[in-house]
Amino acid sequence: MILFLTMALQAAVPPAAAPAAAPVAPWTPRMKTDAATGLQSGSVSAPSVEGRGRLVVRCDRRSDNVVSIQFIPAMPFAAATPRPVSIQVDGAPPLGANWDFPGSGTYVADDQIVTTLTTAIAHGKQIKVRVIDPMNNVVDATFAGPPSEAPIKQVVEACGYTFGQVPVRAPDPAKKTK
């Protein structure tokens, strides 16, 4: 009988929850290496001061390595056509462009824009992002800048970019004209 009660109590007690992953400090690069190619990719990010989202600089290693800047809002965006986003660093004039809205967040991957923004963000103390969301609402978020340019530089250079320089890409043979 005691054995039966002990087994019943053990079955009634839920298993202990796995310990939560330790939070990653803002602007800490999260790098990974592809086992097959040995190539690194990764990202670095920071949460907004107000809790409205996360600002991300990301390197995706593919046949055409891509660095992107992303804003992932706390409340996901609907997919939409490109919409205005601006970034203001340390009170300088805002740098704006239309970013893509694939659903959930927004990003820009244009080499010229990404080079300008990553350089500004890497040296900024305060970064303000303004997004015109798919419902035409203004979403403002403020971020503390990285402690140095090193975390942004590490992610950008993992994609083969030279920090602060627009990458020179080989012409796309599919786009050649006769």
Secondary structure, DSSP 8 states (H G I E B T S, - for coil): -HHHHHHHHHHHS------------TT--EEEE-TTT--EEEEEEEE-TTSSEEEEEEEE-STT-EEEEEEEESS-B--EEEEEEEEEETTS--EEEEEEE-SBSEEE--HHHHHHHHHHHHH-SEEEEEEE-TTS-EEEEEEE--SSSHHHHHHHHHTT--TTS-------GGG---
